[in-house]
Amino acid sequence: MRKPDTLELYVDYLIAHQGLVSAKDLSEVLGNALSHDHITWAIAQPELHQKDFWKLVKPFIRRIERDDGCIAVDDFIVEKPHSTPNSIITVNRDHSKQQYSLGINVLNFLYTVASEDETMQVKVPLAFEVVSKTEAYMDKKSGKEKVKSPKTKNELMRERLAVLCHQNQVRYRYVLWDTWFCAADNMKFVVQELGKHFVGAIKENRKVALVGRDGKTGAYKPVSQQELQPNVVYKVHMESVPFDLFLVNKVYKNMDGSTGVVFLVTSDGGLDAERIFQLYQKRWKVEESHKSVKQNVGIAQSPTKMERSQKNHLFASMWGLVQLQGKLKIAHKKNHFALKHKIYLTALKAAWEEIRSLKCHTVNELDFQSL
């Protein structure tokens, strides 16, 4: 799918389509201007890479980027329960569902920034990494042979952030992540190697030491055992992190009225509790992006068998998400779900009118007798 025209036609089809993706359907939509075989062949062409993705997204990012932008990092599973396993379709732990499932594990780097007129938040993928498991190993617990990725998700994250910061020179201030990525190595990397700040959640058993006003450091204890007032920022030390961190015990209300608690840490000592929470809420929005890429651009709906075709389809879906969540959202002042609903209603109206037209040509009695 190296030809830009073919890629854009395929992406437009993904945005417009509902249900399982089909090269035959796209060919018919195009009036057979491109054959089924041509489309299938295009999808199976040499694999599209992150350099190709950056070339596509770069002009748009340059228009919207700001120094206070955020990069939210999170992974999601593209469920493929009926597909044949390969190096990218593997068994993964889906933390959102607390279960194992067969699918593709994708690491998403979502850029979040306010629009120029400050009327909306624009959230688009800067990059993504497909976790490929190619190394066999023996699981000590089960005694069975399994496969793993040569690089951990934390390593993949750091490598991609380095490219986005140093090579692509994306303007941003904060990296946002959940408890999975809130490791000491990641904290040090963002602050010391990238010169940026982070905001992330930590587990309640993570050990920290409070720093008093006199500069003395208390005992290291699990954060849940520290005497913390809600919504107050505390200076803390964390093992293996050579600089001060700032901790807040944020209490919030769930939609069902219940109360929740999250422990947040940041490297930016200039933030108050409310601002820390506001930034972390932007990380929560990445879940909305994952929902959209599944529902609105058919990332899991390709029946392709070849691994290269599967990767190229993922590429097209993520590029479609950029257009839906970014370009079209700004142009039409509607969020991606509203835009998709509008497209759906237009298609539904056309189908309804077609049915009405067919009903106008009803079968008469003589036609029935001839059956």
ZALO-112855 format. One record per residue (C-alpha): residue in three letters; y, x, z. Coordinates in steps of 0.001 Angstrom, whole numbers, plus 500000, padded with zeros to 6 digits. Layout:
N
ALAYXZ
...
***
This chain:
371
MET500000500000500000
ARG502315502865499136
LYS504270500762496663
PRO507218499220498587
ASP507155496013496524
THR503510495335497344
LEU504066496059501029
GLU507063493718501223
LEU505186490935499415
TYR502315491308501858
VAL504668491345504871
ASP506491488227503657
TYR503113486557503290
LEU502193487487506877
ILE505460486023508198
ALA505058482818506196
HIS501326482358506712
GLN499378480427509316
GLY495740481242510050
LEU493368483773508493
VAL494927486223506039
SER493480486128502515
ALA494220488317499490
LYS493071485410497307
ASP495652483081498867
LEU498450485608498398
SER497437486091494764
GLU497622482343494160
VAL500973482078495942
LEU502277484712493538
GLY500986482710490581
ASN498323485378490006
ALA501031487901489139
LEU498979490229491340
SER495240489796491304
HIS493044489488494383
ASP491546492894493553
HIS494985494496493217
ILE496065493259496667
THR492772494317498269
TRP493059497717496605
ALA496674498092497779
ILE495749497376501409
ALA492983499988501194
GLN495266502697499828
PRO495908505932501753
GLU496740505192505346
LEU500338504474506276
HIS501582506637509144
GLN504355506651511732
LYS506591508698509439
ASP506347505840506933
PHE507128503317509674
TRP510185505262510816
LYS511516505433507238
LEU511392501634507102
VAL512834500927510537
LYS515404503755510646
PRO518244502021508662
PHE518050498979510925
ILE517885501032514125
ARG520919503076513084
ARG522890499821512789
ILE522018498488516252
GLU521300501520518466
ARG523474502242521484
ASP523549504884524183
ASP522509502306526802
GLY519446501195524816
CYS515977501013526380
ILE512501501859525144
ALA509846499699526784
VAL506346501156526576
ASP503240499015526917
ASP499889498508525239
PHE498104495386524037
ILE494727494436522605
VAL494287492970519115
GLU491143490960519737
LYS488440491350517059
PRO485376489732518702
HIS483481489189515439
SER484233492515513762
THR481963495509513352
PRO482874498238515867
ASN484336501496514577
SER486649504167515982
ILE489567501721516421
ILE487651498470517054
THR486134499282520429
VAL485508497770523834
ASN488720497895525887
ARG489840496743529284
ASP492392493955528781
HIS494537494156531925
SER496385490932531084
LYS493087489018531241
GLN491238491307533664
GLN488235491549531356
TYR486665493709528669
SER486926492669525036
LEU486209494041521564
GLY489411494855519747
ILE492070497363518776
ASN494180498958521493
VAL497793499414520349
LEU500530501284522205
ASN503917499709521472
PHE507372501333521780
LEU509843498449521881
TYR513538499207521479
THR515768496796523392
VAL519534496624523006
ALA522293494012523078
SER523658492940519697
GLU527147494052518668
ASP528707490751519740
GLU526703490814523019
THR525312487349522255
MET521629488295522163
GLN519077490954523017
VAL517450492562519987
LYS513888493799520579
VAL512080495636517778
PRO509204498142517621
LEU510408501704517079
ALA506874502979516742
PHE503296502196517678
GLU500120504162518235
VAL496617502898517475
VAL494150504267520024
SER491262505816518119
LYS488091506599520086
THR486200509377518336
GLU484740511495521166
ALA481311510643522584
TYR480614511177526292
MET478031510188528879
ASP479192507634531426
LYS478022508876534834
LYS477866505405536387
SER475888503612533677
GLY474111506616532176
LYS475036505309528724
GLU476770507111525909
LYS480287505848525267
VAL483292506877523200
LYS486828507791524186
SER490077508865522596
PRO490758512627522369
LYS494133511855523964
THR494929509526526836
LYS497472506741526422
ASN499821508723528665
GLU499546511724526338
LEU500092509554523270
MET503135508036524939
ARG504708511385525752
GLU504102512759522264
ARG505650509728520570
LEU508651509638522929
ALA509290513311522134
VAL509360512516518408
LEU511637509503518901
CYS514032511506521064
HIS514132514974519502
GLN513119514415515880
ASN514325510876515161
GLN517213511186517637
VAL517156507566518708
ARG520005506699521068
TYR518793505278524389
ARG519133505824528131
TYR516058504338529815
VAL512307504322529346
LEU510697501257530928
TRP507034500955531921
ASP504585499218534241
THR502297500698536901
TRP499835502089534313
PHE502381504596532957
CYS504210505338536220
ALA502491508709536674
ALA504210511836537986
ASP503701513701534698
ASN505423510905532790
MET508332510815535236
LYS508868514570534954
PHE508590514438531182
VAL511256511743530746
VAL513755513372533110
GLN513150517079532493
GLU512007517200528861
LEU513895514266527349
GLY516961514220529601
LYS516645510439530065
HIS515996508065532963
PHE513140505672533654
VAL512567502415535505
GLY509018501440536359
ALA506783499616538790
ILE504443501384541199
LYS501360500098542956
GLU501638499147546611
ASN499298501988547642
ARG501499504662545992
LYS502662507104548675
VAL506355507814549116
ALA508519509384551824
LEU511865507860552727
VAL514897510161552777
GLY517277509340555624
ARG521047509488555564
ASP520810512813557373
GLY518708514182554524
LYS515526514338556553
THR512337513210554856
GLY509954510872556656
ALA506190510755556476
TYR504378510006553236
LYS502893506525553462
PRO501811503826550992
VAL504930502038549815
SER503626498739551207
GLN503532500304554699
GLN507097501574554613
GLU509714499504556439
LEU511747498310553459
GLN514392495614553354
PRO514203493442550229
ASN516693494235547467
VAL517903497469549091
VAL517786500785547224
TYR516165503661549136
LYS516132507352548241
VAL512544508579548333
HIS510358511564547559
MET507073511211545742
GLU504298513768545632
SER504307515992542505
VAL507790514765541506
PRO510380517542542036
PHE513483515321542095
ASP514787512339544055
LEU513645508863543172
PHE515209505542544096
LEU513035502693545285
VAL513709498988545627
ASN511461496292547049
LYS512412493407544755
VAL511536489863545800
TYR511551487261543031
LYS510513483681542419
ASN507794482718539955
MET508100479721537659
ASP505776477733539932
GLY508119478299542871
SER505985480904544602
THR507409484245545730
GLY506433487595544257
VAL507165491184545222
VAL507394494236542983
PHE508094497849543978
LEU510346499516541423
VAL511352503173541138
THR513958504846538987
SER515345508326538462
ASP518890506961538122
GLY520642507018541489
GLY523665505155540126
LEU521854501811539851
ASP521999499024542410
ALA519024496787543159
GLU520046494006540796
ARG520599496365537863
ILE517210498012538438
PHE515560494610538338
GLN517504493577535229
LEU516268496674533414
TYR512689496044534481
GLN512950492476533216
LYS513517493982529761
ARG510103495615530101
TRP508607492201530776
LYS509985491103527402
VAL507504493423525700
GLU504820490847526537
GLU506784488342524475
SER506719490810521588
HIS502940491148521884
LYS502578487373521796
SER504786487202518725
VAL502917489880516756
LYS499705487924517330
GLN501052484429516637
ASN503812485016514103
VAL502677487866511835
GLY498880487570511970
ILE498017490995513357
ALA494511489832514335
GLN493932487628511291
SER492838490177508685
PRO489163490027507583
THR489267493581506190
LYS486182495735506824
MET487452499264506137
GLU489120501090509014
ARG491919502307506754
SER492610498754505577
GLN492649497567509182
LYS495220500217510094
ASN497399499374507094
HIS497273495691508029
LEU498421496603511555
PHE501252498621510016
ALA502335495647507876
SER502203493291510862
MET504364495579513002
TRP506855495942510148
GLY506858492157509832
LEU507639491927513548
VAL510663494212513058
GLN511958491879510375
LEU511268488719512351
GLN512547489949515740
GLY515371492035514325
LYS516783491408510874
LEU516106487668510609
LYS516998487030514250
ILE520431488619513878
ALA521114486981510523
HIS520188483463511626
LYS520961483606515375
LYS517507482293516222
ASN514681483913518172
HIS511460484845516396
PHE509506481833517628
ALA512254479461516481
LEU512335481176513085
LYS508577480908512722
HIS508732477233513687
LYS511382476654511041
ILE509156478316508423
TYR506217476204509596
LEU508212472954509353
THR509342473837505828
ALA505727474444504792
LEU504582471277506564
LYS507237469230504785
ALA506130470630501405
ALA502495469777502223
TRP503467466279503369
GLU505374465657500130
GLU502384466888498126
ILE500105464423499917
ARG502570461598499270
SER502633462592495605
LEU498835462568495408
LYS498713459131497008
CYS500977457779494284
HIS498142458429491824
THR495520456270493534
VAL492173455531491989
ASN491970452021490462
GLU488935449724490393
LEU487808450823486927
ASP487776454433488168
PHE485607453421491108
GLN483188451589488790
SER482847454655486606
LEU481871456837489558
***
